[in-house]
Amino acid sequence: VVVERDVPFERVVDFPAPAPHPPGSMRRFDVRASRLGDGFVAAWREIAGVGDAPPSRTQSDAALAASEDRLRFALRAAGAGVWERDLVSGAATWSAENALLYGYDAATAQASVASWEAAIHPDDRATVRAAVQATIDGAQPEYRSVYRVVRPDGTVRWVLAAGRLVRARDGTPLRLSGVNLDITDRKLAEQRLAESEERFRALTDDLPLIVWLHDGAGNLRFVNRTYCEYFGTSREEMRDGRWQLLVDPESGPPYVAAFADAVARRAPFNAEVRVRRADGAWRWIESWGRPRFDDEGRYLGHLG
């Protein structure tokens, strides 16, 4: 098929098992072949064991159909599609789920590298091409890229693409195959969170109060401008646990322990501690904090 039609070949093939296996035993293989220069390269993968008689084609086909149906259901549920690019012939294939992800008619759209690239957002196209080429050139072991696609109706979706490269024994790239996952909902959530955090920072920077924000692990992630001016520090310097250097050795440990307990119990926090101000003076401050949770009840940290 590869020689006569110059197209990639993929079949499930049964062969009689050689001695010393019992007479009539069969072996089942998944066979793939692609043209390489003036010849072709074939790959064989055994997918069935030896039996005393040839396996039932009806039973095998039924099991295969059930397996493929489960895979299609999983792909639809995940908003994912599988794809493959033959780097020798230039041909491309994709699943119905992948065509729908790009906004194409799964029944009529023909998979091709051109149709795939045409759907990529113009601002992301060069980056995606570079990621693919880097994988082919061996600069990275696997292909991975996040980009936008523009469907024919103008809808923009975010895609996470991951793939693996198959090479011939001499290192020649043969094919790149992988999966596309629709991550639009996650991207939109990240954008909403970023916008919310930006509004929060703009608001708190103008408050005459020391404001801080910790993540779910208890690490300091944000302080407002008043915090920086009061302690004579910067936001970058206060990352993680460096804020503990601002408290005195006597009142500091009980304060830190009280905060750690509030984080562990996801409970409100209130404690006093003696701190060193920017001018070197030691002052007593009182802190209040409340735990934050997302819509699904996951703990996001404390705000105080």
BELSULTA-V379276 format. One record per residue. N is the residue number from 1. RES is the residue in one letter. PHI is phi in degrees with one decimal (NA if undefined). NEAR is the number of other ideal C-beta (glycine too) atoms within 12 Angstrom. D_CENTER is the distance of its C-alpha to the mean C-alpha in Angstrom with 2 decimals. Layout:
n->N res->RES phi->PHI near->NEAR d_center->D_CENTER
n->N res->RES phi->PHI near->NEAR d_center->D_CENTER
This chain:
n->1 res->V phi->NA near->18 d_center->37.02
n->2 res->V phi->-62.6 near->25 d_center->35.22
n->3 res->V phi->-69.7 near->15 d_center->38.63
n->4 res->E phi->-75.2 near->10 d_center->40.26
n->5 res->R phi->-107.1 near->14 d_center->37.53
n->6 res->D phi->57.4 near->19 d_center->35.36
n->7 res->V phi->-131.4 near->21 d_center->32.17
n->8 res->P phi->-59.7 near->32 d_center->29.51
n->9 res->F phi->-118.8 near->27 d_center->30.81
n->10 res->E phi->-146.5 near->24 d_center->29.04
n->11 res->R phi->-147.3 near->20 d_center->31.13
n->12 res->V phi->-101.9 near->25 d_center->31.70
n->13 res->V phi->-127.3 near->22 d_center->35.13
n->14 res->D phi->-102.0 near->26 d_center->37.64
n->15 res->F phi->-130.1 near->20 d_center->40.09
n->16 res->P phi->-61.7 near->18 d_center->43.12
n->17 res->A phi->-76.7 near->24 d_center->42.53
n->18 res->P phi->-75.6 near->12 d_center->45.01
n->19 res->A phi->-59.0 near->9 d_center->47.48
n->20 res->P phi->-94.2 near->8 d_center->47.61
n->21 res->H phi->-68.2 near->17 d_center->45.54
n->22 res->P phi->-57.5 near->15 d_center->47.78
n->23 res->P phi->-56.8 near->15 d_center->49.17
n->24 res->G phi->89.3 near->15 d_center->47.06
n->25 res->S phi->-67.8 near->22 d_center->43.77
n->26 res->M phi->-126.3 near->28 d_center->40.77
n->27 res->R phi->-122.0 near->25 d_center->37.41
n->28 res->R phi->-110.8 near->30 d_center->34.47
n->29 res->F phi->-129.5 near->22 d_center->32.06
n->30 res->D phi->-94.8 near->20 d_center->29.08
n->31 res->V phi->-115.1 near->25 d_center->30.32
n->32 res->R phi->-130.8 near->28 d_center->28.56
n->33 res->A phi->-146.9 near->31 d_center->30.40
n->34 res->S phi->-140.5 near->38 d_center->30.00
n->35 res->R phi->-68.7 near->28 d_center->32.64
n->36 res->L phi->-139.0 near->28 d_center->32.80
n->37 res->G phi->65.2 near->13 d_center->35.62
n->38 res->D phi->-87.1 near->10 d_center->38.84
n->39 res->G phi->-123.1 near->15 d_center->37.57
n->40 res->F phi->-152.1 near->27 d_center->34.48
n->41 res->V phi->-117.8 near->30 d_center->32.05
n->42 res->A phi->-118.4 near->25 d_center->31.53
n->43 res->A phi->-126.0 near->23 d_center->29.20
n->44 res->W phi->-120.6 near->19 d_center->30.32
n->45 res->R phi->-137.1 near->17 d_center->28.55
n->46 res->E phi->-73.1 near->18 d_center->30.72
n->47 res->I phi->-124.1 near->20 d_center->29.53
n->48 res->A phi->-149.5 near->25 d_center->32.76
n->49 res->G phi->-85.5 near->14 d_center->35.40
n->50 res->V phi->-91.4 near->23 d_center->39.16
n->51 res->G phi->-121.1 near->21 d_center->41.33
n->52 res->D phi->-76.2 near->13 d_center->45.08
n->53 res->A phi->-148.1 near->16 d_center->44.91
n->54 res->P phi->-55.7 near->22 d_center->42.65
n->55 res->P phi->-63.5 near->26 d_center->39.75
n->56 res->S phi->-69.1 near->16 d_center->40.22
n->57 res->R phi->-62.3 near->15 d_center->38.56
n->58 res->T phi->-63.5 near->11 d_center->38.51
n->59 res->Q phi->-65.1 near->16 d_center->36.83
n->60 res->S phi->-64.0 near->20 d_center->34.25
n->61 res->D phi->-63.9 near->16 d_center->33.49
n->62 res->A phi->-65.5 near->14 d_center->33.24
n->63 res->A phi->-65.4 near->19 d_center->30.81
n->64 res->L phi->-64.5 near->21 d_center->28.69
n->65 res->A phi->-63.4 near->14 d_center->28.80
n->66 res->A phi->-65.1 near->14 d_center->27.82
n->67 res->S phi->-64.3 near->15 d_center->24.84
n->68 res->E phi->-66.0 near->18 d_center->23.70
n->69 res->D phi->-65.1 near->14 d_center->24.32
n->70 res->R phi->-64.1 near->14 d_center->22.11
n->71 res->L phi->-64.4 near->21 d_center->19.27
n->72 res->R phi->-62.5 near->22 d_center->19.87
n->73 res->F phi->-63.7 near->14 d_center->19.98
n->74 res->A phi->-63.0 near->19 d_center->16.65
n->75 res->L phi->-66.2 near->28 d_center->15.05
n->76 res->R phi->-63.6 near->21 d_center->17.01
n->77 res->A phi->-63.8 near->13 d_center->16.14
n->78 res->A phi->-89.8 near->21 d_center->12.36
n->79 res->G phi->65.6 near->24 d_center->13.04
n->80 res->A phi->-115.8 near->29 d_center->11.83
n->81 res->G phi->-143.3 near->39 d_center->14.05
n->82 res->V phi->-103.1 near->32 d_center->14.89
n->83 res->W phi->-150.4 near->38 d_center->16.57
n->84 res->E phi->-152.2 near->32 d_center->18.70
n->85 res->R phi->-118.7 near->37 d_center->20.60
n->86 res->D phi->-83.2 near->33 d_center->23.86
n->87 res->L phi->-80.4 near->31 d_center->24.48
n->88 res->V phi->-88.7 near->30 d_center->28.15
n->89 res->S phi->-89.8 near->26 d_center->29.26
n->90 res->G phi->85.8 near->20 d_center->26.73
n->91 res->A phi->-74.6 near->29 d_center->26.17
n->92 res->A phi->-137.2 near->31 d_center->22.94
n->93 res->T phi->-134.8 near->31 d_center->22.10
n->94 res->W phi->-150.9 near->34 d_center->19.60
n->95 res->S phi->-79.9 near->29 d_center->19.62
n->96 res->A phi->-60.3 near->25 d_center->21.10
n->97 res->E phi->-62.5 near->27 d_center->17.84
n->98 res->N phi->-69.4 near->39 d_center->16.43
n->99 res->A phi->-61.7 near->31 d_center->19.72
n->100 res->L phi->-65.5 near->28 d_center->19.65
n->101 res->L phi->-60.1 near->37 d_center->16.22
n->102 res->Y phi->-84.2 near->40 d_center->17.96
n->103 res->G phi->87.3 near->25 d_center->21.04
n->104 res->Y phi->-90.8 near->27 d_center->23.24
n->105 res->D phi->-73.6 near->15 d_center->25.78
n->106 res->A phi->-63.7 near->21 d_center->24.49
n->107 res->A phi->-83.6 near->9 d_center->28.12
n->108 res->T phi->-118.3 near->10 d_center->29.37
n->109 res->A phi->-69.2 near->27 d_center->26.68
n->110 res->Q phi->-95.3 near->17 d_center->26.78
n->111 res->A phi->-70.2 near->29 d_center->23.67
n->112 res->S phi->-161.8 near->22 d_center->24.09
n->113 res->V phi->-62.8 near->25 d_center->22.49
n->114 res->A phi->-64.4 near->15 d_center->24.58
n->115 res->S phi->-68.4 near->25 d_center->23.40
n->116 res->W phi->-66.3 near->36 d_center->19.72
n->117 res->E phi->-68.3 near->23 d_center->20.39
n->118 res->A phi->-64.4 near->19 d_center->22.69
n->119 res->A phi->-82.3 near->38 d_center->20.04
n->120 res->I phi->-72.7 near->33 d_center->17.82
n->121 res->H phi->-56.3 near->24 d_center->18.81
n->122 res->P phi->-53.9 near->17 d_center->21.57
n->123 res->D phi->-72.8 near->13 d_center->20.22
n->124 res->D phi->-105.7 near->24 d_center->16.94
n->125 res->R phi->-61.5 near->21 d_center->18.73
n->126 res->A phi->-65.1 near->16 d_center->19.96
n->127 res->T phi->-65.5 near->20 d_center->16.71
n->128 res->V phi->-66.8 near->31 d_center->15.10
n->129 res->R phi->-58.6 near->20 d_center->18.36
n->130 res->A phi->-65.2 near->18 d_center->18.38
n->131 res->A phi->-66.6 near->29 d_center->15.01
n->132 res->V phi->-63.4 near->34 d_center->16.38
n->133 res->Q phi->-65.2 near->20 d_center->19.72
n->134 res->A phi->-63.0 near->21 d_center->18.52
n->135 res->T phi->-68.7 near->31 d_center->17.10
n->136 res->I phi->-63.5 near->28 d_center->20.41
n->137 res->D phi->-76.2 near->18 d_center->22.44
n->138 res->G phi->89.1 near->15 d_center->20.96
n->139 res->A phi->-70.8 near->14 d_center->19.77
n->140 res->Q phi->-140.5 near->19 d_center->16.35
n->141 res->P phi->-68.9 near->15 d_center->15.98
n->142 res->E phi->-136.0 near->22 d_center->12.95
n->143 res->Y phi->-87.9 near->37 d_center->11.74
n->144 res->R phi->-151.4 near->25 d_center->8.43
n->145 res->S phi->-155.3 near->33 d_center->8.75
n->146 res->V phi->-119.8 near->26 d_center->8.15
n->147 res->Y phi->-153.2 near->36 d_center->11.53
n->148 res->R phi->-101.5 near->29 d_center->14.00
n->149 res->V phi->-119.4 near->40 d_center->16.24
n->150 res->V phi->-111.3 near->23 d_center->19.77
n->151 res->R phi->-73.1 near->24 d_center->21.27
n->152 res->P phi->-54.3 near->18 d_center->25.02
n->153 res->D phi->-86.5 near->12 d_center->25.90
n->154 res->G phi->93.7 near->11 d_center->24.28
n->155 res->T phi->-66.9 near->18 d_center->21.37
n->156 res->V phi->-105.1 near->24 d_center->18.27
n->157 res->R phi->-125.0 near->33 d_center->14.81
n->158 res->W phi->-97.0 near->29 d_center->11.36
n->159 res->V phi->-127.7 near->37 d_center->9.29
n->160 res->L phi->-105.0 near->30 d_center->5.99
n->161 res->A phi->-110.7 near->40 d_center->8.02
n->162 res->A phi->-138.2 near->27 d_center->8.14
n->163 res->G phi->-153.1 near->33 d_center->11.71
n->164 res->R phi->-128.2 near->24 d_center->14.54
n->165 res->L phi->-100.0 near->32 d_center->17.96
n->166 res->V phi->-107.9 near->30 d_center->21.21
n->167 res->R phi->-117.0 near->23 d_center->24.33
n->168 res->A phi->-75.4 near->22 d_center->28.01
n->169 res->R phi->-60.5 near->11 d_center->30.05
n->170 res->D phi->-86.2 near->11 d_center->31.28
n->171 res->G phi->92.0 near->14 d_center->27.79
n->172 res->T phi->-66.1 near->21 d_center->27.87
n->173 res->P phi->-64.4 near->27 d_center->24.48
n->174 res->L phi->-104.9 near->32 d_center->24.79
n->175 res->R phi->-155.0 near->35 d_center->21.69
n->176 res->L phi->-122.3 near->38 d_center->17.98
n->177 res->S phi->-132.4 near->32 d_center->16.20
n->178 res->G phi->-176.0 near->33 d_center->12.78
n->179 res->V phi->-136.9 near->32 d_center->10.85
n->180 res->N phi->-112.7 near->40 d_center->9.86
n->181 res->L phi->-122.3 near->32 d_center->8.16
n->182 res->D phi->-76.6 near->34 d_center->9.95
n->183 res->I phi->-116.6 near->26 d_center->8.32
n->184 res->T phi->-59.3 near->24 d_center->11.79
n->185 res->D phi->-59.7 near->16 d_center->12.91
n->186 res->R phi->-66.3 near->18 d_center->10.31
n->187 res->K phi->-63.8 near->21 d_center->11.19
n->188 res->L phi->-64.3 near->17 d_center->14.80
n->189 res->A phi->-64.3 near->17 d_center->14.79
n->190 res->E phi->-64.3 near->16 d_center->13.65
n->191 res->Q phi->-66.3 near->15 d_center->16.41
n->192 res->R phi->-63.8 near->16 d_center->18.90
n->193 res->L phi->-65.0 near->18 d_center->18.33
n->194 res->A phi->-62.8 near->14 d_center->18.84
n->195 res->E phi->-66.0 near->14 d_center->21.91
n->196 res->S phi->-65.1 near->18 d_center->23.22
n->197 res->E phi->-66.1 near->22 d_center->22.95
n->198 res->E phi->-65.1 near->15 d_center->24.70
n->199 res->R phi->-64.6 near->13 d_center->27.47
n->200 res->F phi->-62.4 near->22 d_center->27.78
n->201 res->R phi->-66.8 near->23 d_center->28.25
n->202 res->A phi->-63.3 near->14 d_center->30.75
n->203 res->L phi->-70.2 near->15 d_center->32.68
n->204 res->T phi->-72.5 near->26 d_center->32.88
n->205 res->D phi->-63.3 near->22 d_center->33.86
n->206 res->D phi->-93.6 near->13 d_center->37.15
n->207 res->L phi->-83.8 near->19 d_center->38.02
n->208 res->P phi->-84.2 near->13 d_center->40.82
n->209 res->L phi->-123.0 near->22 d_center->38.93
n->210 res->I phi->-81.0 near->33 d_center->36.67
n->211 res->V phi->-119.3 near->30 d_center->33.20
n->212 res->W phi->-138.2 near->39 d_center->30.27
n->213 res->L phi->-138.5 near->32 d_center->26.82
n->214 res->H phi->-108.8 near->33 d_center->25.13
n->215 res->D phi->-88.5 near->23 d_center->21.65
n->216 res->G phi->-64.7 near->19 d_center->21.19
n->217 res->A phi->-93.9 near->16 d_center->22.10
n->218 res->G phi->88.1 near->30 d_center->25.26
n->219 res->N phi->-88.8 near->22 d_center->24.35
n->220 res->L phi->-71.2 near->34 d_center->25.94
n->221 res->R phi->-114.7 near->27 d_center->23.56
n->222 res->F phi->-152.7 near->30 d_center->26.09
n->223 res->V phi->-134.2 near->33 d_center->29.87
n->224 res->N phi->-85.4 near->28 d_center->31.98
n->225 res->R phi->-63.7 near->23 d_center->34.58
n->226 res->T phi->-60.8 near->21 d_center->37.39
n->227 res->Y phi->-58.1 near->34 d_center->35.79
n->228 res->C phi->-63.6 near->24 d_center->35.62
n->229 res->E phi->-69.3 near->20 d_center->39.19
n->230 res->Y phi->-67.0 near->27 d_center->40.59
n->231 res->F phi->-96.2 near->30 d_center->39.30
n->232 res->G phi->65.7 near->17 d_center->39.47
n->233 res->T phi->-136.1 near->26 d_center->35.88
n->234 res->S phi->-119.2 near->15 d_center->32.67
n->235 res->R phi->-61.7 near->25 d_center->29.31
n->236 res->E phi->-63.8 near->13 d_center->27.69
n->237 res->E phi->-68.7 near->18 d_center->30.40
n->238 res->M phi->-96.3 near->28 d_center->29.76
n->239 res->R phi->-62.7 near->19 d_center->26.16
n->240 res->D phi->57.5 near->16 d_center->25.60
n->241 res->G phi->-104.4 near->21 d_center->29.04
n->242 res->R phi->-70.9 near->18 d_center->31.35
n->243 res->W phi->-62.9 near->35 d_center->32.90
n->244 res->Q phi->-66.2 near->24 d_center->34.85
n->245 res->L phi->-71.3 near->18 d_center->36.92
n->246 res->L phi->-86.4 near->34 d_center->38.56
n->247 res->V phi->-99.5 near->31 d_center->40.25
n->248 res->D phi->-81.0 near->23 d_center->43.50
n->249 res->P phi->-62.3 near->17 d_center->43.77
n->250 res->E phi->-85.8 near->14 d_center->45.81
n->251 res->S phi->-87.5 near->25 d_center->44.07
n->252 res->G phi->-63.9 near->24 d_center->40.57
n->253 res->P phi->-55.9 near->17 d_center->39.80
n->254 res->P phi->-62.8 near->18 d_center->40.81
n->255 res->Y phi->-65.4 near->31 d_center->38.75
n->256 res->V phi->-62.8 near->26 d_center->35.61
n->257 res->A phi->-65.1 near->19 d_center->36.28
n->258 res->A phi->-65.2 near->28 d_center->36.74
n->259 res->F phi->-68.4 near->36 d_center->33.43
n->260 res->A phi->-60.9 near->23 d_center->31.61
n->261 res->D phi->-67.6 near->20 d_center->33.39
n->262 res->A phi->-63.6 near->28 d_center->32.36
n->263 res->V phi->-64.9 near->29 d_center->28.67
n->264 res->A phi->-63.5 near->17 d_center->29.10
n->265 res->R phi->-93.4 near->14 d_center->30.97
n->266 res->R phi->55.0 near->21 d_center->28.92
n->267 res->A phi->-118.6 near->17 d_center->32.37
n->268 res->P phi->-60.2 near->20 d_center->34.17
n->269 res->F phi->-123.4 near->32 d_center->35.25
n->270 res->N phi->-153.2 near->19 d_center->38.65
n->271 res->A phi->-162.2 near->28 d_center->40.35
n->272 res->E phi->-113.9 near->21 d_center->42.62
n->273 res->V phi->-156.0 near->30 d_center->42.37
n->274 res->R phi->-95.1 near->23 d_center->44.40
n->275 res->V phi->-128.9 near->32 d_center->42.59
n->276 res->R phi->-98.5 near->25 d_center->43.66
n->277 res->R phi->-75.9 near->21 d_center->43.76
n->278 res->A phi->-60.6 near->19 d_center->43.27
n->279 res->D phi->-84.9 near->11 d_center->47.07
n->280 res->G phi->93.9 near->11 d_center->47.22
n->281 res->A phi->-74.5 near->14 d_center->48.78
n->282 res->W phi->-93.7 near->19 d_center->47.68
n->283 res->R phi->-131.8 near->21 d_center->46.96
n->284 res->W phi->-94.6 near->18 d_center->46.11
n->285 res->I phi->-128.4 near->27 d_center->43.22
n->286 res->E phi->-117.2 near->19 d_center->41.98
n->287 res->S phi->-113.7 near->31 d_center->38.31
n->288 res->W phi->-124.7 near->21 d_center->36.89
n->289 res->G phi->-148.7 near->30 d_center->33.31
n->290 res->R phi->-131.0 near->22 d_center->31.55
n->291 res->P phi->-72.6 near->28 d_center->28.30
n->292 res->R phi->-114.8 near->28 d_center->25.55
n->293 res->F phi->-135.4 near->15 d_center->23.53
n->294 res->D phi->-87.2 near->15 d_center->21.03
n->295 res->D phi->-64.3 near->10 d_center->21.92
n->296 res->E phi->-98.6 near->8 d_center->20.79
n->297 res->G phi->85.2 near->10 d_center->22.87
n->298 res->R phi->-77.4 near->13 d_center->20.33
n->299 res->Y phi->-72.7 near->22 d_center->22.06
n->300 res->L phi->-108.5 near->25 d_center->20.94
n->301 res->G phi->123.6 near->29 d_center->23.79
n->302 res->H phi->-113.6 near->38 d_center->27.35
n->303 res->L phi->-115.6 near->28 d_center->28.91
n->304 res->G phi->-146.3 near->34 d_center->32.47
